[in-house]
């Protein structure tokens, strides 16, 4: 991790979990994250079985030009819903955080690099059924939050088990062959097809109005 927002969230998550594999959802205090709250999101499995946004910070909603509450996480990604769904489900199932490096694209041809961290959260019955996360640009660019992103494309994904230490290291061998935890990088052709599809679909659509969805306790 190289971006302060994702580093801060990971360190907070790691601190409040103590000796548990993941902290309880009830342990997360929004006031503790006030400096980065606008870039934080919470995912959960919806009634339809999709991993969807339960909450999304205002900066994330501004990045995509819409309210993301209830939207499937996979809608933000360029190539196939199955890969990103498997990644999110794998983080919950194995209770090991993951880091995604991605490039965001706009319909106008802008692009920017982002870091996204996915951190498992437990419910009261000790099952990891939610994900705490953050998305942050790798470098500041002037057009972000003015020109909305159309989608993200994964450049790299990896587990963060080496940062956990202690008992979690015993899982390394088990995870070496767990392909569902890694997102396949889309080809240039995949990305261009998605760009052209979005441009054609939006040709007769009016500009999207930006709505805000604040993260709440």
N, C-alpha and C positions, 0 to 999 in steps of 0.2 A: 504494500500500500504506500502511495506517495501523496495522496491528497489529505489535507488536514481534517476535512469533514468525515471521511470514512475512517481515518485513524482514530479520531475522537470517539466516534460511535462504537467502534470495535473495542477500544480500551474501556469504555463505560460498560458495555455488555460483559466483557471479561471480568471486570471488577465486581459487578453485582451478582454474578453467578456463583462466586465463591468456589466451592469444591463440587458443585453440581455441573452436569453436562451443559445445562443452559439455565438461564434465570426464568422465573415465573413472569408471566405477562404483568401481574400485579406489582412486580418489583420495579417496573419501568416508570419513572416519574418524569413527565414532560418538562417540569421546571428544571430538572437536572440537565436537560438538553436544549435549553432555551437559545443557546448560541448557534445551534445547527438545526433547530426544529423545523424550519421551513424546507429543509432538504431531506427530511426523514419520512419514511412511509411504514405502514404496517400491512402485511399480507395475511390472508387466511384462506382456507378452502371453502368455497361457496357451496350452496345447496346443490348446485349442478355439478360439483366435483372439480370445478376450475379453481386455480389459485388466483385470487382477485384482491384488489385494493380494499382494505377496510378503512384506511386513513391515508391521506397524502398531504404533505406540506405544501404551502402556498407556492414556493419556488418550483416545485416539481410540476404542479398544475400549470403554472405559467410557462414552463418549458414546453409543454405539449399543447398549450392553448385550450385546455378544457379541464373540467372537474373529473378526477379519476376515481372517485369513490364508487365502488362496485364494479369497476372495469376489470376485465381479466388482465393479469400481468403480461400475458403473451401478446396482447394487442399492441404493445409498444415495440415489438421485435420484428425484424425484417424477414426472418426465415423460419416458417413452421412453428406451430404452437407446442408440438410434442416435446421438442428438445428443451425449451425453457421451462415447461411444466415439469419435466423429469428432473431438471436441475433443482427447482424450488422444492419439489417433493422429496428429493434426495437429501437436501439440507435438513429438512424436518425429520425424515426417517432416521438419519444417522447422527443428528444433533451436532453437526460439524459445519461451521460457517464457510462461506464461499465468497470469492472476490471475482467480479467480472470487469474486464476492461472492454469498453465498447465505443463505437463511433456513432454519433447521432447525425442524422441527415434531415435537411429541410427540402420542401418541394422546389425551392429556388436554387438549390445546389450548394447551400452552405453545409459545412460539416464541422464537428467538434468532438474531441475525445472526452470520455467520462470514466469515472470509477464508480462501481456499484457494489456494495457489500450486502450480503444476505446472512442474517444471524437468527438461529432458531430460538423460539420462546416456548416455555412449557405452560400448560394449563394446570389447574389445581390437582388434576388426577395424574400429573407427571408426564403426560403425553405432549410431545412437541408438535403443536398444531398451528403455530403462527410463525411469521417471520418479521423481524424488525430489520429495516434496511435504510440505506441512504444512497442517493445519487448525487454526484458532484462533478462539475467540469474539471478536467485536468489542468487547464489554463483558462484564464479569464478572456472572453471574447465579447466584443461590443454588441453583437446582434442577438445574443442569447436573451430569452424572455421577451424579445420584441418580434422575432420571426419564429413561430412555433416549429418544433421538431415533428417530422412525420413518423419516424421510426428510429430504432437503434439496431445496430449490427454488432454482434460479438466479435471482438478481436482475440480475446484470450479469456479463459476461465480456469480457476484453480481453487482447491480446497485450502483452508487456512489451519489445518490440523497441526502443522509444525509450530504454530504460534501459541498453541494451547498448553503444551507441555504436560507433565504428569501422566495420569492414567490414560489420557486420550491417545497417547502414542501407540498403545497396543492395537489400535484400529488400523494402523497404516497398511498392513498386509491385506486386510479385508477390503480396503478401499482401492487397492491398485487395479482391480479388475471391475470396478463398479462404474461402467460407462455411463449410466443414467445421470451421474452427477456432473457431466461435462457437456457443454453446449457445442455443437458442431458449427464451425465458422462458415457463414454463407459465402458462396463464390461471388465473383464480380457479376456474373450473369444473374444470380439470385437477387442481388441488391438492385441491379438495373431494372429487372422485371418489376420489383416492388415499387421503385421510383415511378416508372411509367404507369403502372396500375393506379397509383395514388393520384398522379397528375390527371389522368383521364377521368377518374372518378370525381375529382374536384372541379372539373372544368366549368360545370354549371352550378356549383354550390357557392353560396355567399360566404364571406369571411367568417371564420369561427370566432365567437365572442369568448373572451377569457373569463373563467369563473374561478373563484378561490375556494379551497377546501382546507381549513386549518386543522392541524393535528390537535386533538384534545385528549385529556386524560380518560 
